[in-house]
Amino acid sequence: MFIAEMPWSVPLSVRLQNGTHHVFSSVYEALDFLENEWPLRRGERYGRAIKACRGALHRTTPVAVAREAFIAACLEAGMPATATIEHVKAPRGNDPQRAA
C-alpha cells in the first residue's frame, strides 16, 4: 500500500446491501467505493464522506475524520461498519517449511 492511499490504523469491515462483507483499509479505498460502487449516491453523510476523503488525500483533513465520515455514510446507507483487526499468522517452531 502506498502512503498516498492514507491507510487507516484499524481497517473497517462493511456489510454491503447484498450481505457480503468488504474490508476497507485506506482513505483511497473508501473514496473509490464511494465514487464508483456506492448504492445510494445521495445523502448528507455521503456528501460529507466524499469531501472528507478527498480532503484527507490532499492532506487538508485528518485521516481519522475521513474514516468517521465514511462510517457515518455507511450507516446512512444501511451498511453497518465495524472495526476489524487483520490477524497475521506467526510461524511456529515446528513448522515443516522452516525446518532444514
C-alpha positions as CSV (number, residue, x, y, z in Angstrom):
1,M,0.0,0.0,0.0
2,F,1.4,3.4,-0.9
3,I,1.4,6.1,1.7
4,A,-0.6,8.3,-0.7
5,E,-3.5,5.9,-0.1
6,M,-3.6,7.2,3.5
7,P,-4.0,3.9,5.5
8,W,-6.3,3.7,8.5
9,S,-4.8,2.4,11.7
10,V,-7.7,-0.1,12.0
11,P,-9.5,-1.4,8.9
12,L,-13.2,-1.3,8.6
13,S,-15.4,-4.3,7.6
14,V,-18.6,-3.1,5.9
15,R,-21.6,-5.4,5.4
16,L,-22.9,-4.5,1.9
17,Q,-26.5,-4.5,1.0
18,N,-26.2,-7.9,-0.7
19,G,-25.0,-9.4,2.6
20,T,-21.3,-9.7,1.7
21,H,-18.5,-8.0,3.7
22,H,-15.8,-5.8,2.3
23,V,-12.8,-4.6,4.2
24,F,-11.6,-1.0,3.7
25,S,-8.1,-0.2,5.0
26,S,-7.4,3.2,3.5
27,V,-9.0,6.5,2.6
28,Y,-8.3,5.8,-1.1
29,E,-10.3,2.5,-1.0
30,A,-13.2,4.2,0.7
31,L,-13.2,7.1,-1.8
32,D,-13.0,4.7,-4.7
33,F,-16.0,2.8,-3.3
34,L,-18.0,6.0,-2.6
35,E,-17.4,7.3,-6.1
36,N,-17.8,4.1,-8.1
37,E,-19.8,1.5,-6.3
38,W,-21.9,3.3,-3.7
39,P,-25.5,2.1,-3.8
40,L,-27.1,5.4,-2.8
41,R,-25.5,8.5,-4.4
42,R,-27.2,11.0,-2.3
43,G,-27.5,12.0,1.3
44,E,-25.9,14.4,3.6
45,R,-23.4,11.9,5.1
46,Y,-22.5,10.6,1.7
47,G,-21.5,14.1,0.6
48,R,-19.5,14.7,3.7
49,A,-17.7,11.4,3.3
50,I,-16.7,12.3,-0.3
51,K,-15.4,15.7,0.8
52,A,-13.6,14.3,3.9
53,C,-11.9,11.5,1.9
54,R,-10.8,13.9,-0.8
55,G,-9.5,16.3,1.9
56,A,-7.5,13.5,3.6
57,L,-5.9,12.5,0.3
58,H,-4.9,16.2,-0.2
59,R,-3.7,16.3,3.4
60,T,-6.1,19.0,4.4
61,T,-8.4,16.8,6.5
62,P,-7.2,14.3,9.2
63,V,-7.4,10.7,8.2
64,A,-9.5,9.9,11.3
65,V,-12.1,12.4,10.2
66,A,-12.4,10.8,6.8
67,R,-12.7,7.4,8.4
68,E,-15.5,8.6,10.7
69,A,-17.3,10.3,7.8
70,F,-17.1,7.1,5.8
71,I,-18.6,5.1,8.8
72,A,-21.5,7.7,9.0
73,A,-22.2,7.4,5.3
74,C,-22.2,3.6,5.6
75,L,-24.8,3.8,8.4
76,E,-26.9,6.3,6.4
77,A,-27.0,3.8,3.5
78,G,-27.9,0.9,5.8
79,M,-24.5,-0.8,5.6
80,P,-23.1,-1.4,9.1
81,A,-19.3,-0.8,9.5
82,T,-17.2,-2.4,12.2
83,A,-13.5,-2.2,13.1
84,T,-11.6,-5.3,12.1
85,I,-8.2,-6.5,13.1
86,E,-6.3,-8.4,10.5
87,H,-4.6,-11.4,12.0
88,V,-1.1,-12.3,10.8
89,K,-0.3,-16.0,11.5
90,A,3.2,-16.2,13.1
91,P,5.3,-19.2,12.2
92,R,5.5,-21.9,14.8
93,G,8.7,-23.6,15.9
94,N,7.5,-27.0,14.5
95,D,6.6,-25.6,11.0
96,P,7.9,-28.2,8.5
97,Q,8.7,-25.4,6.0
98,R,11.1,-23.8,8.4
99,A,12.9,-27.0,9.2
100,A,16.0,-27.6,7.2
